Amino acid sequence: MKQYSIFWFRRDLRLEDNKGLYYALTEEKNIIPLFIFDTDITESLPENDARVDFIYQSIRKMDEDLKKKGKHLMVLKGKPTEIFQKLLKDYAIQSVYTNKDHEPYGIKRDNEIARILKEKGVEFKSYLDHLLFDKNEVLKSDDTPYNVFTPYGKKCSEKLTSEHLTHYQSEEHLNAFAKLENTKLPRQKDLGFASPGIDFPGKNVGDTLMEQYHKTRDYPARKGTSKLGVHLRFGTVSLRSLARKAREMNDTFLNELFWREFYAMILWHYPKVVNDSFKPKYDKIPWRNDKDEFEKWKEGKTGFPIVDAGMRELSATGYMHNRVRMITASFLTKHLLIDWRWGEAWFAEKLLDYELSSNNGGWQWSAGSGCDAAPYFRIFNPSEQQKKFDPKAEYINNWLPEYNTDKYIQPMVDHKFARERCLSTFKKALNG
C-alpha cells in the first residue's frame, strides 16, 4: 500500500518560505497538502465572514499554483479529530507535519490530534513559523516571562540571529506533493460560505513605506502603514522575510513585530488573559456597561469625530488604523466605562487581522488592565488626538461625510466629566 505523509496548512497559507512545509517536502515523499475548514471555529461565524473569504481566496491561489505542477490541495470541512480519523482509514499515513499555534484552542486541538495519531503509530511534527521566537526563548535572567515590553523588545533585538530569519525554500520542493486522484477544490458556496465583497490589502511593502514608517505610521490619513496584519494572521506572507527587511531598513517596524511576539508570548504563558484581566485587581472595576452607549460606539455615532471615523472604517473595511484603535478603545473603556471585553469581542468580530493575542493585548493595554499597560489615569482626549494626528481632518472627512454640517451629532458625553468619572471610579476600585 502506498505510503503518504500530510502537511496540514492552518495559519501559514503560502507555498514559499514555509518552515513546516519545507521539512515535510524534504524529509518525506507523497505529501498530501491539506487544509481543513474547522467547524469548531466556522460554525460560530456568519456565512459571509470576510476572514473566511480571505482564507478561501488564499487557498484557491495555492491550489492554482499547485495545478501548474499537476498537484492539488485537499480541502475538507469538519472537526479536525474526525477528519484525521477518516484519513487514517483511507490512506497509509506515516507522518503529519504542520506549523505551531500558540492560542489555547489551537494547542488543545493539536494535543488531541497528536494523541489520535500516536495511537496509530503516526508521527506528529510541528514547527515554529508564524512567530520568530518560541515561548521560552526570550525570558528574563531568572527564566520567567517578561511582563514589560521595553526590556523584552531589547532582548529580542539581541537574540535575533540569521537562524531566526532563515528562508526555508519550500517552494523549491513542490514535486514532493502527492498526485491525488479526484481531488478538486470545493466551490465556496458548497462549503457554506459567501463573499462579503471586501477588498483585501496587498502584501507587498515598498521600500519607501518601510524607510518612512517611523514618521508616517501615526497618521491615519496617510498611507504610512503596511496593512499586513491579515497576511501575518493567516501566513500569506513570511514573517521571516518581513523581519529581514525591517532589520535592514527600519527599527520601528521591527519593534512592531516584536510587540506581536510579546503579546503571543503573554498568551502562551498566561492563557487566563483570554477572559480575565492580566492584573486581577482590574476585575474589580464596576463597569457601567450601558448597552445603548455601546451601540452608539459600534455604529460610529459618539459625536467624537476621530472615534466615529475609526468605527465606521472598521465596519466598512474590516480594518482600522492602529493609532485610531488606541483612541477608540480608550474612549470605550475610559469615557464610557464599558468593559474592555465588550470592545475586544466587537473587534474580534469585525477585524480582518483579528489575532487573539494582539487583540487581547491591545484592549487590555488601553483599559490599563494588561501587562505593561497604559496607567489608568492616562486617558486620551479625542479632540487633542485629532488635532495631533489628523489636523486637516482628512481621515475624518473620508469616513464622516456629515462632519462639520448640521447633521453631525453632538458629543454623547463631556470629555472633562467623563475623565473625572473614570479617574474616581478606577481609583476607588483599585485602591479600595
Phi, psi and omega in degrees: 000135183296134181268140179231158165235164182239137163250123185259107176284139174224270180256042183214055192278067177205156180264341184260146177046051180247112191298305181298321179296320178302313181292324177298312185289334182264343182257338185230172175238165178054058180276126174271115177279117189240135167232137180242124167281103188284111183291341174296337178260311190287336182298334181268003183254151174293155185295337180254032178299128185295327181291322177295322176298317179299315178300313182298315180297325181290317180287331175295320177296317177298318181296321178296321178292323179289327179303326181297340179252012179075021181243168179217153174274136174270116182243120183233161178230133179154193177278128183306321181298317181290322180295316180293324177298322178288319179298324179294333177279324187276334183228155173273090184269129179252339178200155176233126179249148175198178173250149188294156173234139184256356183275151185307316180297315181298321179295315179297314179301314182294325177296321179293317179296316180301321179295315179300316181293318182300322179299334179260007179074024181258133182281141177242115183242128180231148186229155178273116183232325187270359174226162177275324185240140176283170192298330182251017185274330180240094182234165176288172183298337178266015178065025174254158182291149172289141173247357180236135188289316190307308177293329177295312180298321179296319180294323177300315180300320180291323186272345184292118182239174177297334178295321178294337186252016181303139171268112179271112191279058178300328182295344181273355189233027186292344178292347178283351175293145178289151173262106185261139178277149174056034177251119182221140179296122178296150175290152183302316182291332178289338175276353179091018183241159177221157180273133177277355177080022178275138175279130181267144180292152177288170184244015177260131178253114181290157181298321182296315179299315181296316182294325184263003190307316183294340180266334190250346193293339184269359187250105188294341180280344181267157172271070188248003176238162188279336187055032182271002185307314182293326179288324175290321181300318183254007172068029176279351168236155176276121176300322182296318179295322179293318179294324177299314181294318181295321181297328180279330193243330186201111181294328180295319177297315179299322180297324177295324175294325178290327175299319178299318177297319183300310181293326176295319179294320178299315180296322177302309187277334184230067183300347178298338184295345178302321182243339186242157175293141176301319175263106189306327184295339179288345175283359176270353183294128179277083181301143178286319176049052177282116185295323180294319179292323177298319179296319178298319178297312180301320185276356183071045181230050181266341185087002174252107192307315185289330175291313182295320179299317180297316182292327179284324175299318180299311182294327184278328190237345186077014182224151170213136179303141188297321177299319181289329175302318180294319182293314182292324179290319177297319181298315182296313186280326185262312182286320184258351182051051175252134185310132180303334181295327178295313180294319179300317181296322179293316177298321179298327180284328190257329188286128173298321184266022181306124175225122189309311185296315182288320179295313178298315181297318180294318180291319179290329175298313182295323182281346183089358188269351187265183176287143179049039186276163171297134180300154187299334182275001174271105185237112180299133170269110185303324181293318179292321177298321178296314180300323185280318190249350174217057190299331180263007179057031180292315178295315182297314180297331180293326185251346180236083181298337181272000180300139181065026172234172180294343183280344182282134186287160176282154178304137183285347180206149176280130185301313183298316178299314183296322180296313181294322178297318179296312181301314182291321180295312181294317183298316181295317183289321185279333182254358183283000000 
